[in-house]
Amino acid sequence: MIEDLMQQTVTLRRISGETRDSMGSSTLTYTETTTTMYLEPRSGRENGEDRGTGAGEWLGVGRADVTFSDHDQIVYGSLTFDIVAPIRPFFDPRREAVSHVEMDLREVT
């Protein structure tokens, strides 16, 4: 089953607010939740040259019981990803329920 592939522990980072310092500069604040996902690189950097592949594009497969938003970030080890496409739920007709969600990710760090 697809859930068996979701063995990578990640942090789901969601914007929860904004703070301002005395100079008026704003800093986003986040809430963080730990979950498991399956992450797979789709393309990568080729010696720093642009050869038509996106730098750091990944596929993310998430659990159906976790709510993802296109404004969230996924943190996996030292890598941080933005969700860059609509989140796609996948329906399992045998269970008559959503089995998992897929999303396109772009590495930002």
Backbone atoms as SQL, in Angstrom:
CREATE TABLE atoms (id INTEGER PRIMARY KEY, chain TEXT, resi INTEGER, resn TEXT, atom TEXT, x REAL, y REAL, z REAL);
INSERT INTO atoms VALUES
  (1, 'A', 1, 'MET', 'N', 0.834, -1.180, 0.000),
  (2, 'A', 1, 'MET', 'CA', 0.000, 0.000, 0.000),
  (3, 'A', 1, 'MET', 'C', 0.887, 1.255, 0.000),
  (4, 'A', 2, 'ILE', 'N', 0.316, 2.338, -0.460),
  (5, 'A', 2, 'ILE', 'CA', 1.065, 3.591, -0.589),
  (6, 'A', 2, 'ILE', 'C', 1.592, 4.077, 0.765),
  (7, 'A', 3, 'GLU', 'N', 0.853, 3.795, 1.835),
  (8, 'A', 3, 'GLU', 'CA', 1.282, 4.243, 3.164),
  (9, 'A', 3, 'GLU', 'C', 2.619, 3.622, 3.565),
  (10, 'A', 4, 'ASP', 'N', 2.915, 2.431, 3.026),
  (11, 'A', 4, 'ASP', 'CA', 4.177, 1.759, 3.348),
  (12, 'A', 4, 'ASP', 'C', 5.388, 2.517, 2.804),
  (13, 'A', 5, 'LEU', 'N', 5.197, 3.328, 1.774),
  (14, 'A', 5, 'LEU', 'CA', 6.294, 4.118, 1.206),
  (15, 'A', 5, 'LEU', 'C', 6.575, 5.386, 2.011),
  (16, 'A', 6, 'MET', 'N', 5.622, 5.823, 2.797),
  (17, 'A', 6, 'MET', 'CA', 5.749, 7.097, 3.514),
  (18, 'A', 6, 'MET', 'C', 6.547, 6.909, 4.800),
  (19, 'A', 7, 'GLN', 'N', 7.863, 6.803, 4.646),
  (20, 'A', 7, 'GLN', 'CA', 8.751, 6.533, 5.775),
  (21, 'A', 7, 'GLN', 'C', 9.661, 7.696, 6.120),
  (22, 'A', 8, 'GLN', 'N', 9.598, 8.785, 5.353),
  (23, 'A', 8, 'GLN', 'CA', 10.487, 9.922, 5.594),
  (24, 'A', 8, 'GLN', 'C', 9.802, 10.894, 6.555),
  (25, 'A', 9, 'THR', 'N', 10.413, 11.110, 7.703),
  (26, 'A', 9, 'THR', 'CA', 9.857, 12.030, 8.688),
  (27, 'A', 9, 'THR', 'C', 10.148, 13.459, 8.251),
  (28, 'A', 10, 'VAL', 'N', 9.096, 14.263, 8.166),
  (29, 'A', 10, 'VAL', 'CA', 9.208, 15.654, 7.724),
  (30, 'A', 10, 'VAL', 'C', 8.488, 16.557, 8.716),
  (31, 'A', 11, 'THR', 'N', 8.782, 17.848, 8.610),
  (32, 'A', 11, 'THR', 'CA', 8.074, 18.853, 9.385),
  (33, 'A', 11, 'THR', 'C', 7.225, 19.664, 8.415),
  (34, 'A', 12, 'LEU', 'N', 5.936, 19.751, 8.707),
  (35, 'A', 12, 'LEU', 'CA', 5.017, 20.578, 7.942),
  (36, 'A', 12, 'LEU', 'C', 4.993, 21.940, 8.620),
  (37, 'A', 13, 'ARG', 'N', 5.435, 22.961, 7.912),
  (38, 'A', 13, 'ARG', 'CA', 5.545, 24.317, 8.462),
  (39, 'A', 13, 'ARG', 'C', 4.444, 25.181, 7.862),
  (40, 'A', 14, 'ARG', 'N', 3.609, 25.749, 8.744),
  (41, 'A', 14, 'ARG', 'CA', 2.478, 26.570, 8.304),
  (42, 'A', 14, 'ARG', 'C', 2.581, 27.969, 8.920),
  (43, 'A', 15, 'ILE', 'N', 2.377, 28.996, 8.095),
  (44, 'A', 15, 'ILE', 'CA', 2.413, 30.381, 8.590),
  (45, 'A', 15, 'ILE', 'C', 1.284, 30.571, 9.601),
  (46, 'A', 16, 'SER', 'N', 1.629, 31.067, 10.786),
  (47, 'A', 16, 'SER', 'CA', 0.619, 31.285, 11.823),
  (48, 'A', 16, 'SER', 'C', 0.439, 32.759, 12.157),
  (49, 'A', 17, 'GLY', 'N', 1.347, 33.600, 11.697),
  (50, 'A', 17, 'GLY', 'CA', 1.224, 35.018, 11.998),
  (51, 'A', 17, 'GLY', 'C', 2.452, 35.786, 11.572),
  (52, 'A', 18, 'GLU', 'N', 2.536, 36.995, 12.096),
  (53, 'A', 18, 'GLU', 'CA', 3.628, 37.891, 11.734),
  (54, 'A', 18, 'GLU', 'C', 3.930, 38.773, 12.941),
  (55, 'A', 19, 'THR', 'N', 5.212, 38.992, 13.181),
  (56, 'A', 19, 'THR', 'CA', 5.612, 39.909, 14.246),
  (57, 'A', 19, 'THR', 'C', 6.412, 41.043, 13.629),
  (58, 'A', 20, 'ARG', 'N', 6.383, 42.193, 14.287),
  (59, 'A', 20, 'ARG', 'CA', 7.153, 43.356, 13.825),
  (60, 'A', 20, 'ARG', 'C', 8.081, 43.797, 14.945),
  (61, 'A', 21, 'ASP', 'N', 9.307, 44.144, 14.546),
  (62, 'A', 21, 'ASP', 'CA', 10.250, 44.653, 15.533),
  (63, 'A', 21, 'ASP', 'C', 10.093, 46.170, 15.644),
  (64, 'A', 22, 'SER', 'N', 10.912, 46.795, 16.487),
  (65, 'A', 22, 'SER', 'CA', 10.792, 48.234, 16.737),
  (66, 'A', 22, 'SER', 'C', 11.086, 49.073, 15.496),
  (67, 'A', 23, 'MET', 'N', 11.753, 48.500, 14.509),
  (68, 'A', 23, 'MET', 'CA', 12.068, 49.218, 13.274),
  (69, 'A', 23, 'MET', 'C', 10.985, 49.009, 12.203),
  (70, 'A', 24, 'GLY', 'N', 9.971, 48.195, 12.515),
  (71, 'A', 24, 'GLY', 'CA', 8.897, 47.955, 11.564),
  (72, 'A', 24, 'GLY', 'C', 9.124, 46.782, 10.634),
  (73, 'A', 25, 'SER', 'N', 10.251, 46.081, 10.788),
  (74, 'A', 25, 'SER', 'CA', 10.507, 44.907, 9.951),
  (75, 'A', 25, 'SER', 'C', 9.637, 43.752, 10.421),
  (76, 'A', 26, 'SER', 'N', 9.079, 43.024, 9.468),
  (77, 'A', 26, 'SER', 'CA', 8.202, 41.913, 9.842),
  (78, 'A', 26, 'SER', 'C', 8.921, 40.582, 9.696),
  (79, 'A', 27, 'THR', 'N', 8.537, 39.659, 10.553),
  (80, 'A', 27, 'THR', 'CA', 9.048, 38.297, 10.539),
  (81, 'A', 27, 'THR', 'C', 7.853, 37.359, 10.641),
  (82, 'A', 28, 'LEU', 'N', 7.769, 36.391, 9.734),
  (83, 'A', 28, 'LEU', 'CA', 6.689, 35.424, 9.788),
  (84, 'A', 28, 'LEU', 'C', 6.914, 34.454, 10.943),
  (85, 'A', 29, 'THR', 'N', 5.828, 34.036, 11.562),
  (86, 'A', 29, 'THR', 'CA', 5.886, 33.003, 12.590),
  (87, 'A', 29, 'THR', 'C', 5.173, 31.767, 12.043),
  (88, 'A', 30, 'TYR', 'N', 5.595, 30.604, 12.508),
  (89, 'A', 30, 'TYR', 'CA', 5.092, 29.343, 11.966),
  (90, 'A', 30, 'TYR', 'C', 4.635, 28.414, 13.075),
  (91, 'A', 31, 'THR', 'N', 3.692, 27.539, 12.738),
  (92, 'A', 31, 'THR', 'CA', 3.414, 26.364, 13.556),
  (93, 'A', 31, 'THR', 'C', 4.015, 25.187, 12.804),
  (94, 'A', 32, 'GLU', 'N', 4.490, 24.209, 13.536),
  (95, 'A', 32, 'GLU', 'CA', 5.137, 23.064, 12.912),
  (96, 'A', 32, 'GLU', 'C', 4.524, 21.770, 13.419),
  (97, 'A', 33, 'THR', 'N', 4.319, 20.838, 12.484),
  (98, 'A', 33, 'THR', 'CA', 3.758, 19.531, 12.784),
  (99, 'A', 33, 'THR', 'C', 4.656, 18.473, 12.142),
  (100, 'A', 34, 'THR', 'N', 4.913, 17.407, 12.843),
  (101, 'A', 34, 'THR', 'CA', 5.708, 16.320, 12.297),
  (102, 'A', 34, 'THR', 'C', 4.785, 15.265, 11.701),
  (103, 'A', 35, 'THR', 'N', 5.144, 14.783, 10.524),
  (104, 'A', 35, 'THR', 'CA', 4.387, 13.725, 9.856),
  (105, 'A', 35, 'THR', 'C', 5.356, 12.896, 9.019),
  (106, 'A', 36, 'THR', 'N', 4.845, 11.918, 8.318),
  (107, 'A', 36, 'THR', 'CA', 5.672, 11.135, 7.408),
  (108, 'A', 36, 'THR', 'C', 5.154, 11.314, 5.985),
  (109, 'A', 37, 'MET', 'N', 6.075, 11.284, 5.045),
  (110, 'A', 37, 'MET', 'CA', 5.750, 11.424, 3.625),
  (111, 'A', 37, 'MET', 'C', 6.699, 10.542, 2.826),
  (112, 'A', 38, 'TYR', 'N', 6.419, 10.455, 1.535),
  (113, 'A', 38, 'TYR', 'CA', 7.354, 9.897, 0.568),
  (114, 'A', 38, 'TYR', 'C', 7.809, 11.056, -0.296),
  (115, 'A', 39, 'LEU', 'N', 9.122, 11.271, -0.391),
  (116, 'A', 39, 'LEU', 'CA', 9.692, 12.343, -1.201),
  (117, 'A', 39, 'LEU', 'C', 10.593, 11.735, -2.263),
  (118, 'A', 40, 'GLU', 'N', 10.450, 12.232, -3.498),
  (119, 'A', 40, 'GLU', 'CA', 11.246, 11.712, -4.602),
  (120, 'A', 40, 'GLU', 'C', 11.720, 12.857, -5.487),
  (121, 'A', 41, 'PRO', 'N', 13.034, 12.971, -5.712),
  (122, 'A', 41, 'PRO', 'CA', 13.510, 14.026, -6.608),
  (123, 'A', 41, 'PRO', 'C', 13.058, 13.757, -8.038),
  (124, 'A', 42, 'ARG', 'N', 12.630, 14.818, -8.698),
  (125, 'A', 42, 'ARG', 'CA', 12.226, 14.705, -10.104),
  (126, 'A', 42, 'ARG', 'C', 13.288, 15.251, -11.034),
  (127, 'A', 43, 'SER', 'N', 14.033, 16.224, -10.574),
  (128, 'A', 43, 'SER', 'CA', 15.106, 16.803, -11.376),
  (129, 'A', 43, 'SER', 'C', 16.086, 17.448, -10.424),
  (130, 'A', 44, 'GLY', 'N', 17.202, 17.870, -10.958),
  (131, 'A', 44, 'GLY', 'CA', 18.195, 18.488, -10.084),
  (132, 'A', 44, 'GLY', 'C', 19.129, 19.382, -10.850),
  (133, 'A', 45, 'ARG', 'N', 20.105, 19.851, -10.129),
  (134, 'A', 45, 'ARG', 'CA', 21.086, 20.743, -10.742),
  (135, 'A', 45, 'ARG', 'C', 22.116, 19.918, -11.510),
  (136, 'A', 46, 'GLU', 'N', 22.555, 20.444, -12.636),
  (137, 'A', 46, 'GLU', 'CA', 23.590, 19.774, -13.412),
  (138, 'A', 46, 'GLU', 'C', 24.824, 20.657, -13.453),
  (139, 'A', 47, 'ASN', 'N', 25.690, 20.496, -12.481),
  (140, 'A', 47, 'ASN', 'CA', 26.940, 21.256, -12.413),
  (141, 'A', 47, 'ASN', 'C', 26.726, 22.756, -12.518),
  (142, 'A', 48, 'GLY', 'N', 25.619, 23.247, -11.987),
  (143, 'A', 48, 'GLY', 'CA', 25.365, 24.681, -11.989),
  (144, 'A', 48, 'GLY', 'C', 24.910, 25.235, -13.314),
  (145, 'A', 49, 'GLU', 'N', 24.778, 24.405, -14.331),
  (146, 'A', 49, 'GLU', 'CA', 24.336, 24.877, -15.635),
  (147, 'A', 49, 'GLU', 'C', 22.844, 24.624, -15.800),
  (148, 'A', 50, 'ASP', 'N', 22.165, 25.547, -16.447),
  (149, 'A', 50, 'ASP', 'CA', 20.745, 25.376, -16.712),
  (150, 'A', 50, 'ASP', 'C', 20.578, 24.596, -18.004),
  (151, 'A', 51, 'ARG', 'N', 20.131, 23.375, -17.893),
  (152, 'A', 51, 'ARG', 'CA', 19.930, 22.543, -19.084),
  (153, 'A', 51, 'ARG', 'C', 18.469, 22.159, -19.230),
  (154, 'A', 52, 'GLY', 'N', 17.587, 23.071, -18.821),
  (155, 'A', 52, 'GLY', 'CA', 16.169, 22.813, -18.992),
  (156, 'A', 52, 'GLY', 'C', 15.532, 22.027, -17.865),
  (157, 'A', 53, 'THR', 'N', 16.289, 21.665, -16.854),
  (158, 'A', 53, 'THR', 'CA', 15.688, 20.975, -15.712),
  (159, 'A', 53, 'THR', 'C', 15.521, 21.966, -14.589),
  (160, 'A', 54, 'GLY', 'N', 14.447, 21.826, -13.863),
  (161, 'A', 54, 'GLY', 'CA', 14.218, 22.694, -12.716),
  (162, 'A', 54, 'GLY', 'C', 15.144, 22.326, -11.586),
  (163, 'A', 55, 'ALA', 'N', 15.670, 23.315, -10.917),
  (164, 'A', 55, 'ALA', 'CA', 16.575, 23.066, -9.797),
  (165, 'A', 55, 'ALA', 'C', 15.775, 22.636, -8.590),
  (166, 'A', 56, 'GLY', 'N', 15.986, 21.413, -8.144),
  (167, 'A', 56, 'GLY', 'CA', 15.377, 20.946, -6.914),
  (168, 'A', 56, 'GLY', 'C', 13.887, 20.712, -6.981),
  (169, 'A', 57, 'GLU', 'N', 13.384, 20.127, -8.055),
  (170, 'A', 57, 'GLU', 'CA', 11.964, 19.797, -8.139),
  (171, 'A', 57, 'GLU', 'C', 11.748, 18.379, -7.637),
  (172, 'A', 58, 'TRP', 'N', 10.765, 18.219, -6.739),
  (173, 'A', 58, 'TRP', 'CA', 10.501, 16.940, -6.097),
  (174, 'A', 58, 'TRP', 'C', 9.010, 16.620, -6.158),
  (175, 'A', 59, 'LEU', 'N', 8.701, 15.338, -6.016),
  (176, 'A', 59, 'LEU', 'CA', 7.333, 14.871, -5.821),
  (177, 'A', 59, 'LEU', 'C', 7.167, 14.577, -4.342),
  (178, 'A', 60, 'GLY', 'N', 6.088, 15.059, -3.760),
  (179, 'A', 60, 'GLY', 'CA', 5.771, 14.745, -2.378),
  (180, 'A', 60, 'GLY', 'C', 4.468, 13.970, -2.312),
  (181, 'A', 61, 'VAL', 'N', 4.462, 12.870, -1.567),
  (182, 'A', 61, 'VAL', 'CA', 3.258, 12.071, -1.355),
  (183, 'A', 61, 'VAL', 'C', 2.955, 12.125, 0.135),
  (184, 'A', 62, 'GLY', 'N', 1.776, 12.651, 0.464),
  (185, 'A', 62, 'GLY', 'CA', 1.417, 12.847, 1.862),
  (186, 'A', 62, 'GLY', 'C', 0.247, 11.997, 2.303),
  (187, 'A', 63, 'ARG', 'N', 0.118, 11.884, 3.587),
  (188, 'A', 63, 'ARG', 'CA', -0.957, 11.109, 4.199),
  (189, 'A', 63, 'ARG', 'C', -2.302, 11.802, 3.996),
  (190, 'A', 64, 'ALA', 'N', -3.337, 11.020, 3.806),
  (191, 'A', 64, 'ALA', 'CA', -4.676, 11.566, 3.586),
  (192, 'A', 64, 'ALA', 'C', -5.236, 12.230, 4.847),
  (193, 'A', 65, 'ASP', 'N', -4.737, 11.828, 6.016),
  (194, 'A', 65, 'ASP', 'CA', -5.273, 12.384, 7.265),
  (195, 'A', 65, 'ASP', 'C', -4.561, 13.657, 7.706),
  (196, 'A', 66, 'VAL', 'N', -3.662, 14.169, 6.867),
  (197, 'A', 66, 'VAL', 'CA', -2.956, 15.424, 7.150),
  (198, 'A', 66, 'VAL', 'C', -3.443, 16.468, 6.159),
  (199, 'A', 67, 'THR', 'N', -3.776, 17.656, 6.649),
  (200, 'A', 67, 'THR', 'CA', -4.229, 18.736, 5.778),
  (201, 'A', 67, 'THR', 'C', -3.028, 19.541, 5.318),
  (202, 'A', 68, 'PHE', 'N', -2.836, 19.611, 4.008),
  (203, 'A', 68, 'PHE', 'CA', -1.764, 20.388, 3.401),
  (204, 'A', 68, 'PHE', 'C', -2.376, 21.598, 2.719),
  (205, 'A', 69, 'SER', 'N', -1.632, 22.699, 2.692),
  (206, 'A', 69, 'SER', 'CA', -2.053, 23.922, 2.010),
  (207, 'A', 69, 'SER', 'C', -0.952, 24.324, 1.045),
  (208, 'A', 70, 'ASP', 'N', -1.320, 25.018, -0.040),
  (209, 'A', 70, 'ASP', 'CA', -0.296, 25.434, -0.992),
  (210, 'A', 70, 'ASP', 'C', 0.581, 26.568, -0.462),
  (211, 'A', 71, 'HIS', 'N', 0.320, 27.026, 0.761),
  (212, 'A', 71, 'HIS', 'CA', 1.176, 28.029, 1.398),
  (213, 'A', 71, 'HIS', 'C', 2.124, 27.404, 2.427),
  (214, 'A', 72, 'ASP', 'N', 2.030, 26.089, 2.614),
  (215, 'A', 72, 'ASP', 'CA', 2.874, 25.390, 3.576),
  (216, 'A', 72, 'ASP', 'C', 4.263, 25.148, 3.012),
  (217, 'A', 73, 'GLN', 'N', 5.185, 24.841, 3.911),
  (218, 'A', 73, 'GLN', 'CA', 6.509, 24.375, 3.528),
  (219, 'A', 73, 'GLN', 'C', 6.725, 23.002, 4.136),
  (220, 'A', 74, 'ILE', 'N', 7.526, 22.195, 3.454),
  (221, 'A', 74, 'ILE', 'CA', 7.910, 20.875, 3.940),
  (222, 'A', 74, 'ILE', 'C', 9.405, 20.942, 4.249),
  (223, 'A', 75, 'VAL', 'N', 9.784, 20.551, 5.462),
  (224, 'A', 75, 'VAL', 'CA', 11.192, 20.542, 5.866),
  (225, 'A', 75, 'VAL', 'C', 11.605, 19.085, 6.058),
  (226, 'A', 76, 'TYR', 'N', 12.647, 18.694, 5.320),
  (227, 'A', 76, 'TYR', 'CA', 13.178, 17.329, 5.397),
  (228, 'A', 76, 'TYR', 'C', 14.683, 17.431, 5.604),
  (229, 'A', 77, 'GLY', 'N', 15.127, 17.152, 6.805),
  (230, 'A', 77, 'GLY', 'CA', 16.545, 17.309, 7.122),
  (231, 'A', 77, 'GLY', 'C', 16.960, 18.752, 6.934),
  (232, 'A', 78, 'SER', 'N', 17.974, 18.970, 6.092),
  (233, 'A', 78, 'SER', 'CA', 18.451, 20.333, 5.844),
  (234, 'A', 78, 'SER', 'C', 17.753, 20.983, 4.645),
  (235, 'A', 79, 'LEU', 'N', 16.790, 20.282, 4.031),
  (236, 'A', 79, 'LEU', 'CA', 16.100, 20.795, 2.850),
  (237, 'A', 79, 'LEU', 'C', 14.737, 21.374, 3.227),
  (238, 'A', 80, 'THR', 'N', 14.407, 22.508, 2.612),
  (239, 'A', 80, 'THR', 'CA', 13.089, 23.115, 2.779),
  (240, 'A', 80, 'THR', 'C', 12.462, 23.249, 1.403),
  (241, 'A', 81, 'PHE', 'N', 11.176, 22.872, 1.298),
  (242, 'A', 81, 'PHE', 'CA', 10.463, 22.893, 0.034),
  (243, 'A', 81, 'PHE', 'C', 9.209, 23.751, 0.143),
  (244, 'A', 82, 'ASP', 'N', 8.901, 24.460, -0.940),
  (245, 'A', 82, 'ASP', 'CA', 7.602, 25.108, -1.103),
  (246, 'A', 82, 'ASP', 'C', 6.721, 24.170, -1.912),
  (247, 'A', 83, 'ILE', 'N', 5.431, 24.158, -1.613),
  (248, 'A', 83, 'ILE', 'CA', 4.460, 23.444, -2.433),
  (249, 'A', 83, 'ILE', 'C', 4.133, 24.369, -3.601),
  (250, 'A', 84, 'VAL', 'N', 4.353, 23.906, -4.844),
  (251, 'A', 84, 'VAL', 'CA', 4.263, 24.803, -5.997),
  (252, 'A', 84, 'VAL', 'C', 3.116, 24.484, -6.955),
  (253, 'A', 85, 'ALA', 'N', 2.325, 23.513, -6.655),
  (254, 'A', 85, 'ALA', 'CA', 1.203, 23.179, -7.533),
  (255, 'A', 85, 'ALA', 'C', 0.023, 22.780, -6.654),
  (256, 'A', 86, 'PRO', 'N', -1.157, 22.770, -7.209),
  (257, 'A', 86, 'PRO', 'CA', -2.298, 22.334, -6.404),
  (258, 'A', 86, 'PRO', 'C', -2.074, 20.933, -5.841),
  (259, 'A', 87, 'ILE', 'N', -2.546, 20.725, -4.639),
  (260, 'A', 87, 'ILE', 'CA', -2.441, 19.429, -3.984),
  (261, 'A', 87, 'ILE', 'C', -3.486, 18.512, -4.609),
  (262, 'A', 88, 'ARG', 'N', -3.042, 17.312, -5.007),
  (263, 'A', 88, 'ARG', 'CA', -3.911, 16.398, -5.731),
  (264, 'A', 88, 'ARG', 'C', -4.298, 15.210, -4.852),
  (265, 'A', 89, 'PRO', 'N', -5.576, 15.125, -4.425),
  (266, 'A', 89, 'PRO', 'CA', -6.020, 13.958, -3.657),
  (267, 'A', 89, 'PRO', 'C', -6.239, 12.757, -4.584),
  (268, 'A', 90, 'PHE', 'N', -5.895, 11.554, -4.112),
  (269, 'A', 90, 'PHE', 'CA', -6.105, 10.327, -4.873),
  (270, 'A', 90, 'PHE', 'C', -7.105, 9.447, -4.142),
  (271, 'A', 91, 'PHE', 'N', -8.166, 9.107, -4.860),
  (272, 'A', 91, 'PHE', 'CA', -9.286, 8.349, -4.299),
  (273, 'A', 91, 'PHE', 'C', -9.037, 6.856, -4.491),
  (274, 'A', 92, 'ASP', 'N', -9.254, 6.071, -3.430),
  (275, 'A', 92, 'ASP', 'CA', -9.139, 4.616, -3.479),
  (276, 'A', 92, 'ASP', 'C', -10.551, 4.043, -3.519),
  (277, 'A', 93, 'PRO', 'N', -10.968, 3.487, -4.655),
  (278, 'A', 93, 'PRO', 'CA', -12.347, 2.994, -4.751),
  (279, 'A', 93, 'PRO', 'C', -12.640, 1.808, -3.833),
  (280, 'A', 94, 'ARG', 'N', -11.613, 1.023, -3.494),
  (281, 'A', 94, 'ARG', 'CA', -11.855, -0.103, -2.583),
  (282, 'A', 94, 'ARG', 'C', -12.179, 0.370, -1.175),
  (283, 'A', 95, 'ARG', 'N', -11.508, 1.426, -0.749),
  (284, 'A', 95, 'ARG', 'CA', -11.768, 1.990, 0.587),
  (285, 'A', 95, 'ARG', 'C', -12.887, 3.020, 0.554),
  (286, 'A', 96, 'GLU', 'N', -13.190, 3.498, -0.661),
  (287, 'A', 96, 'GLU', 'CA', -14.163, 4.573, -0.846),
  (288, 'A', 96, 'GLU', 'C', -13.763, 5.814, -0.056),
  (289, 'A', 97, 'ALA', 'N', -12.465, 6.125, -0.149),
  (290, 'A', 97, 'ALA', 'CA', -11.929, 7.286, 0.570),
  (291, 'A', 97, 'ALA', 'C', -10.635, 7.726, -0.123),
  (292, 'A', 98, 'VAL', 'N', -10.188, 8.922, 0.202),
  (293, 'A', 98, 'VAL', 'CA', -8.901, 9.403, -0.296),
  (294, 'A', 98, 'VAL', 'C', -7.803, 8.594, 0.373),
  (295, 'A', 99, 'SER', 'N', -6.890, 8.032, -0.435),
  (296, 'A', 99, 'SER', 'CA', -5.817, 7.206, 0.114),
  (297, 'A', 99, 'SER', 'C', -4.574, 8.019, 0.439),
  (298, 'A', 100, 'HIS', 'N', -4.321, 9.082, -0.361),
  (299, 'A', 100, 'HIS', 'CA', -3.132, 9.907, -0.159),
  (300, 'A', 100, 'HIS', 'C', -3.284, 11.167, -1.005),
  (301, 'A', 101, 'VAL', 'N', -2.351, 12.100, -0.824),
  (302, 'A', 101, 'VAL', 'CA', -2.316, 13.306, -1.651),
  (303, 'A', 101, 'VAL', 'C', -0.924, 13.424, -2.271),
  (304, 'A', 102, 'GLU', 'N', -0.864, 13.999, -3.471),
  (305, 'A', 102, 'GLU', 'CA', 0.419, 14.238, -4.118),
  (306, 'A', 102, 'GLU', 'C', 0.564, 15.724, -4.370),
  (307, 'A', 103, 'MET', 'N', 1.815, 16.194, -4.345),
  (308, 'A', 103, 'MET', 'CA', 2.100, 17.604, -4.563),
  (309, 'A', 103, 'MET', 'C', 3.465, 17.767, -5.184),
  (310, 'A', 104, 'ASP', 'N', 3.606, 18.820, -5.986),
  (311, 'A', 104, 'ASP', 'CA', 4.903, 19.171, -6.556),
  (312, 'A', 104, 'ASP', 'C', 5.600, 20.117, -5.581),
  (313, 'A', 105, 'LEU', 'N', 6.881, 19.836, -5.348),
  (314, 'A', 105, 'LEU', 'CA', 7.665, 20.620, -4.392),
  (315, 'A', 105, 'LEU', 'C', 8.858, 21.248, -5.106),
  (316, 'A', 106, 'ARG', 'N', 9.257, 22.410, -4.637),
  (317, 'A', 106, 'ARG', 'CA', 10.466, 23.058, -5.147),
  (318, 'A', 106, 'ARG', 'C', 11.366, 23.368, -3.965),
  (319, 'A', 107, 'GLU', 'N', 12.619, 22.951, -4.077),
  (320, 'A', 107, 'GLU', 'CA', 13.598, 23.183, -3.016),
  (321, 'A', 107, 'GLU', 'C', 13.899, 24.681, -2.912),
  (322, 'A', 108, 'VAL', 'N', 13.828, 25.211, -1.694),
  (323, 'A', 108, 'VAL', 'CA', 14.125, 26.635, -1.487),
  (324, 'A', 108, 'VAL', 'C', 15.389, 26.843, -0.660),
  (325, 'A', 109, 'THR', 'N', 15.919, 25.791, -0.041),
  (326, 'A', 109, 'THR', 'CA', 17.207, 25.884, 0.671),
  (327, 'A', 109, 'THR', 'C', 18.033, 24.664, 0.389);
